[in-house]
Amino acid sequence: MDNYFITKPPYTKARHNQSLLKLVKFLNKVFRKLKLGLVISPIDTTVDMNTIEQRINYYHLLNMVIQKGIAGDVVELGCFSGQCALLFEKVLEQNHSDKKLHLYDSFEIKFAEKGNVEDVLKESFGLANLRLPELHKGYFEQTLPGQLPEKIAFAHIDCGHGGDKLQHKEIMLFCFEQIYPKMSPGSICVLMDYNDPDVNGPGHDANPGVKLAWDEFFKDKPEQIVPLYGNQYFHAYFTKQ
């Protein structure tokens, strides 16, 4: 097995301009020479929904769950065009795992993609020659209560909308309420946009409702949050005790 696929389409949609890459390489060389401690690692957020650092983290966390034999399936709450989902399914198939991948999304939002986002997702899975996951189309309050698998081994929550933080907090709390009881001991849940400035340092906090929901839901629970380096994007995970 290898994870070189995370740098290639359709796992990344970026098509980098070679002249720009040469300029970035030159600037990074200058920064190193001047000992400024700066590194440019550009990502077009209208193209890629995650960074290469995040994809590396996803790869190893899901591999760990599979190799430890944690019971349950894989779920993603908020999949959009399926960039993370492609990686999850690729890892499952590399491991010859019988775990199923379940995706939950309204599939209504259009963002820097041509055509219907559900069609884009299906096309990407076809290009990658991967099995199409179980799609649960609708709002979370319609799908999660009756359509989650009985046991969950790995979850990814990425339902940020960049809107009101308290509204987003309520969405996250609902997600936690639905998946937490079904998570097997040793299972892992990754939270996109979890940002703790005390750990991560300053940066663009796109969806502060994630941390607000974590602080409230897990205040009386044994799980600990582990912030992960994701370059321009924030994320973290916890392990079910």
The 8 nearest C-alpha neighbors of each residue, nearest first, counted from 0:
[[1, 93, 2, 94, 90, 3, 4, 92],
 [0, 2, 3, 4, 93, 90, 5, 58],
 [1, 3, 4, 5, 0, 58, 55, 6],
 [4, 2, 5, 1, 6, 7, 0, 55],
 [3, 5, 2, 6, 7, 10, 1, 8],
 [6, 4, 3, 10, 7, 2, 54, 11],
 [7, 5, 4, 3, 11, 10, 8, 51],
 [6, 8, 4, 5, 11, 10, 9, 3],
 [9, 7, 10, 11, 12, 6, 13, 5],
 [8, 10, 11, 12, 123, 7, 127, 126],
 [11, 9, 8, 5, 82, 7, 85, 86],
 [12, 10, 8, 9, 7, 13, 6, 47],
 [11, 13, 8, 9, 47, 46, 14, 10],
 [14, 12, 11, 15, 46, 47, 43, 8],
 [15, 13, 12, 16, 11, 8, 17, 46],
 [16, 14, 13, 17, 20, 19, 18, 42],
 [15, 17, 19, 18, 20, 14, 21, 13],
 [18, 16, 20, 19, 15, 21, 22, 14],
 [19, 17, 21, 20, 16, 22, 15, 23],
 [18, 20, 22, 16, 17, 21, 23, 15],
 [21, 19, 17, 23, 22, 18, 24, 16],
 [22, 20, 24, 18, 19, 23, 25, 17],
 [21, 23, 19, 25, 20, 24, 26, 18],
 [24, 22, 20, 26, 25, 21, 27, 19],
 [23, 25, 21, 27, 22, 26, 20, 28],
 [24, 26, 22, 28, 23, 27, 21, 29],
 [27, 25, 29, 23, 28, 24, 22, 30],
 [26, 28, 30, 24, 29, 25, 38, 23],
 [29, 27, 25, 31, 26, 30, 32, 24],
 [28, 30, 26, 32, 27, 31, 33, 25],
 [31, 29, 27, 33, 35, 28, 32, 37],
 [32, 30, 34, 28, 33, 29, 27, 35],
 [31, 33, 29, 34, 30, 28, 35, 27],
 [32, 34, 30, 31, 35, 29, 36, 28],
 [35, 33, 31, 32, 36, 30, 37, 29],
 [36, 34, 37, 30, 33, 31, 32, 38],
 [35, 37, 34, 31, 30, 38, 33, 27],
 [36, 38, 35, 30, 39, 27, 31, 34],
 [39, 37, 27, 40, 36, 30, 31, 26],
 [40, 38, 41, 27, 23, 37, 26, 24],
 [39, 41, 38, 42, 23, 230, 231, 27],
 [42, 40, 39, 43, 23, 231, 20, 50],
 [43, 41, 44, 40, 50, 47, 231, 13],
 [42, 44, 46, 45, 47, 41, 13, 48],
 [45, 43, 46, 47, 42, 48, 49, 50],
 [44, 46, 43, 111, 47, 110, 48, 42],
 [45, 47, 44, 43, 12, 13, 48, 111],
 [48, 46, 44, 49, 12, 43, 45, 11],
 [47, 49, 44, 46, 82, 50, 45, 83],
 [50, 48, 47, 53, 51, 54, 232, 83],
 [51, 49, 53, 52, 54, 229, 230, 232],
 [50, 52, 54, 53, 55, 49, 5, 6],
 [53, 51, 229, 55, 50, 54, 56, 230],
 [54, 52, 229, 56, 50, 55, 51, 57],
 [53, 55, 51, 57, 56, 52, 58, 50],
 [54, 56, 58, 52, 53, 57, 51, 59],
 [57, 55, 53, 54, 58, 59, 60, 52],
 [58, 56, 54, 60, 55, 59, 61, 53],
 [57, 59, 55, 56, 61, 60, 54, 62],
 [58, 60, 62, 56, 61, 57, 63, 55],
 [59, 61, 63, 57, 62, 58, 56, 64],
 [62, 60, 64, 63, 59, 58, 57, 65],
 [63, 61, 59, 65, 60, 64, 66, 58],
 [62, 64, 60, 66, 61, 65, 59, 67],
 [63, 65, 61, 67, 62, 66, 69, 68],
 [66, 64, 62, 68, 67, 63, 69, 61],
 [65, 67, 63, 68, 64, 62, 69, 94],
 [68, 66, 64, 65, 69, 63, 185, 62],
 [67, 69, 65, 66, 70, 64, 63, 152],
 [70, 68, 67, 64, 152, 186, 65, 185],
 [71, 69, 152, 183, 68, 150, 151, 72],
 [72, 70, 151, 150, 152, 69, 98, 183],
 [71, 73, 151, 98, 99, 152, 150, 100],
 [74, 72, 100, 153, 154, 152, 99, 151],
 [75, 73, 101, 154, 100, 102, 155, 153],
 [74, 76, 155, 102, 154, 156, 77, 103],
 [77, 75, 156, 103, 157, 155, 78, 102],
 [76, 78, 158, 104, 157, 103, 79, 75],
 [77, 79, 81, 104, 80, 75, 76, 102],
 [78, 80, 81, 77, 106, 116, 104, 108],
 [81, 79, 120, 116, 119, 82, 78, 117],
 [80, 82, 84, 78, 120, 83, 79, 85],
 [83, 81, 85, 84, 10, 80, 86, 48],
 [84, 82, 86, 85, 81, 87, 78, 54],
 [83, 85, 81, 87, 86, 82, 88, 78],
 [86, 84, 88, 82, 83, 87, 81, 89],
 [85, 87, 89, 83, 84, 88, 90, 10],
 [88, 86, 84, 90, 89, 85, 91, 83],
 [87, 89, 91, 85, 90, 86, 84, 92],
 [90, 88, 86, 92, 91, 87, 93, 85],
 [91, 89, 93, 87, 88, 92, 86, 94],
 [92, 90, 88, 96, 94, 89, 93, 95],
 [91, 93, 95, 89, 94, 90, 96, 88],
 [94, 92, 90, 91, 95, 89, 0, 96],
 [93, 95, 96, 92, 91, 90, 65, 62],
 [96, 94, 92, 93, 91, 97, 90, 98],
 [97, 95, 91, 94, 98, 92, 65, 93],
 [96, 98, 99, 95, 91, 92, 72, 94],
 [99, 97, 72, 96, 100, 73, 71, 91],
 [100, 98, 72, 73, 97, 101, 132, 133],
 [99, 101, 73, 132, 74, 133, 72, 102],
 [102, 100, 74, 133, 132, 134, 73, 75],
 [103, 101, 75, 134, 135, 74, 133, 76],
 [104, 102, 135, 76, 77, 136, 75, 134],
 [105, 103, 77, 106, 136, 137, 78, 76],
 [104, 106, 137, 107, 136, 138, 103, 108],
 [107, 105, 104, 117, 108, 116, 79, 136],
 [106, 108, 105, 109, 116, 115, 104, 117],
 [109, 107, 106, 110, 116, 79, 105, 115],
 [108, 110, 116, 112, 107, 111, 115, 114],
 [111, 109, 112, 108, 45, 113, 116, 46],
 [110, 112, 45, 109, 46, 113, 44, 114],
 [113, 111, 110, 109, 114, 116, 119, 115],
 [114, 112, 111, 115, 116, 109, 119, 110],
 [113, 115, 116, 112, 119, 118, 109, 117],
 [114, 116, 118, 117, 119, 113, 109, 106],
 [115, 117, 119, 118, 80, 106, 120, 114],
 [118, 116, 120, 119, 115, 106, 121, 80],
 [117, 119, 121, 115, 116, 120, 122, 114],
 [118, 120, 116, 122, 117, 121, 80, 123],
 [121, 119, 80, 117, 123, 81, 118, 122],
 [120, 122, 118, 124, 123, 119, 125, 117],
 [121, 123, 125, 119, 120, 124, 118, 126],
 [124, 122, 126, 120, 125, 121, 9, 119],
 [125, 123, 127, 121, 129, 126, 122, 128],
 [124, 126, 128, 122, 123, 127, 129, 121],
 [127, 125, 123, 128, 124, 122, 9, 129],
 [126, 128, 124, 125, 129, 123, 9, 85],
 [129, 127, 125, 126, 124, 130, 123, 131],
 [130, 128, 124, 127, 125, 131, 89, 88],
 [131, 129, 132, 128, 124, 88, 125, 92],
 [130, 132, 129, 124, 133, 121, 125, 134],
 [133, 131, 100, 101, 134, 130, 102, 99],
 [132, 134, 101, 102, 100, 135, 131, 99],
 [133, 135, 102, 132, 136, 101, 103, 104],
 [136, 134, 103, 102, 137, 133, 142, 104],
 [135, 137, 105, 104, 134, 103, 106, 138],
 [138, 136, 105, 104, 142, 141, 139, 135],
 [137, 139, 141, 105, 140, 142, 104, 136],
 [138, 140, 142, 141, 143, 137, 103, 104],
 [139, 141, 138, 142, 143, 144, 173, 137],
 [140, 142, 139, 138, 137, 143, 144, 145],
 [143, 141, 139, 146, 140, 144, 145, 137],
 [142, 144, 146, 139, 147, 145, 140, 141],
 [145, 143, 142, 146, 177, 140, 147, 141],
 [146, 144, 143, 142, 147, 141, 148, 140],
 [145, 147, 143, 142, 144, 148, 135, 141],
 [146, 148, 143, 145, 149, 144, 142, 178],
 [149, 147, 150, 146, 151, 72, 71, 181],
 [148, 150, 181, 147, 151, 71, 72, 182],
 [151, 149, 71, 181, 148, 182, 183, 72],
 [150, 152, 71, 182, 72, 181, 153, 183],
 [153, 151, 71, 186, 72, 70, 69, 73],
 [154, 152, 73, 187, 186, 188, 151, 74],
 [155, 153, 188, 74, 75, 73, 189, 187],
 [154, 156, 75, 189, 188, 190, 76, 157],
 [157, 155, 76, 190, 75, 158, 191, 189],
 [158, 156, 77, 191, 159, 76, 155, 190],
 [157, 159, 77, 156, 76, 160, 171, 170],
 [160, 158, 157, 161, 206, 167, 192, 205],
 [159, 161, 162, 158, 206, 167, 163, 205],
 [162, 160, 206, 205, 159, 163, 164, 167],
 [161, 163, 160, 164, 167, 166, 206, 159],
 [162, 164, 166, 165, 167, 161, 208, 160],
 [165, 163, 208, 167, 166, 207, 168, 162],
 [166, 164, 168, 167, 163, 208, 169, 211],
 [167, 165, 169, 168, 163, 164, 170, 208],
 [166, 168, 164, 170, 208, 165, 169, 171],
 [167, 169, 208, 165, 212, 171, 166, 170],
 [170, 168, 172, 166, 167, 171, 173, 165],
 [171, 169, 167, 173, 168, 172, 174, 166],
 [170, 172, 174, 168, 173, 169, 212, 175],
 [173, 171, 169, 175, 174, 170, 212, 176],
 [172, 174, 176, 170, 171, 175, 169, 177],
 [175, 173, 171, 177, 172, 176, 178, 170],
 [176, 174, 172, 177, 178, 173, 179, 171],
 [177, 175, 173, 174, 179, 178, 172, 180],
 [176, 178, 174, 175, 179, 173, 144, 143],
 [177, 179, 181, 175, 180, 176, 174, 182],
 [178, 180, 182, 181, 175, 176, 177, 239],
 [181, 179, 178, 182, 177, 176, 183, 175],
 [182, 180, 150, 178, 179, 151, 149, 183],
 [183, 181, 151, 179, 180, 150, 186, 152],
 [182, 184, 186, 152, 151, 185, 70, 150],
 [185, 183, 239, 240, 186, 182, 69, 238],
 [186, 184, 239, 238, 183, 240, 69, 187],
 [185, 187, 152, 183, 239, 184, 153, 238],
 [186, 188, 238, 153, 237, 239, 154, 152],
 [187, 189, 154, 236, 237, 155, 153, 190],
 [190, 188, 236, 155, 235, 154, 156, 191],
 [191, 189, 156, 235, 234, 236, 193, 155],
 [190, 192, 234, 157, 193, 156, 189, 233],
 [193, 191, 233, 234, 194, 206, 190, 209],
 [194, 192, 234, 209, 210, 191, 233, 235],
 [195, 193, 233, 192, 196, 204, 210, 234],
 [194, 196, 197, 198, 199, 193, 210, 200],
 [197, 195, 200, 199, 198, 201, 194, 202],
 [196, 198, 195, 200, 199, 201, 194, 226],
 [199, 197, 196, 195, 200, 226, 194, 201],
 [200, 198, 196, 195, 197, 201, 194, 226],
 [199, 201, 196, 198, 197, 202, 195, 194],
 [202, 200, 196, 199, 203, 197, 204, 195],
 [201, 203, 204, 200, 196, 199, 231, 194],
 [202, 204, 205, 201, 232, 231, 233, 194],
 [205, 203, 206, 207, 202, 194, 192, 233],
 [206, 204, 203, 161, 207, 192, 159, 160],
 [205, 207, 208, 161, 204, 192, 159, 209],
 [208, 206, 209, 210, 164, 204, 205, 211],
 [207, 209, 168, 164, 211, 167, 206, 210],
 [210, 208, 212, 207, 211, 193, 168, 206],
 [209, 211, 213, 212, 208, 193, 207, 214],
 [210, 212, 208, 214, 209, 213, 168, 215],
 [211, 213, 168, 215, 209, 210, 214, 172],
 [214, 212, 210, 216, 215, 211, 217, 209],
 [215, 213, 211, 212, 218, 217, 216, 210],
 [214, 216, 212, 213, 218, 217, 211, 172],
 [217, 215, 213, 218, 214, 212, 172, 175],
 [216, 218, 220, 219, 213, 215, 214, 222],
 [217, 219, 215, 214, 220, 216, 213, 221],
 [218, 220, 217, 221, 216, 215, 222, 214],
 [221, 219, 217, 222, 218, 216, 223, 240],
 [222, 220, 223, 240, 219, 217, 218, 239],
 [223, 221, 220, 240, 239, 237, 238, 224],
 [224, 222, 237, 225, 221, 238, 217, 236],
 [223, 225, 237, 236, 226, 235, 222, 238],
 [224, 226, 236, 235, 237, 227, 223, 234],
 [227, 225, 235, 234, 224, 236, 228, 193],
 [228, 226, 235, 234, 229, 225, 233, 236],
 [227, 229, 230, 226, 233, 52, 234, 53],
 [228, 230, 53, 52, 232, 233, 231, 227],
 [229, 231, 232, 228, 52, 50, 233, 53],
 [232, 230, 229, 233, 50, 42, 202, 203],
 [233, 231, 229, 230, 234, 192, 50, 49],
 [232, 234, 192, 229, 194, 193, 191, 231],
 [233, 235, 191, 193, 192, 190, 227, 226],
 [236, 234, 226, 227, 190, 225, 189, 193],
 [237, 235, 189, 225, 188, 224, 190, 226],
 [236, 238, 224, 188, 187, 223, 225, 222],
 [237, 239, 187, 186, 185, 240, 222, 188],
 [240, 238, 185, 184, 186, 222, 187, 237],
 [239, 184, 185, 222, 238, 221, 186, 183]]
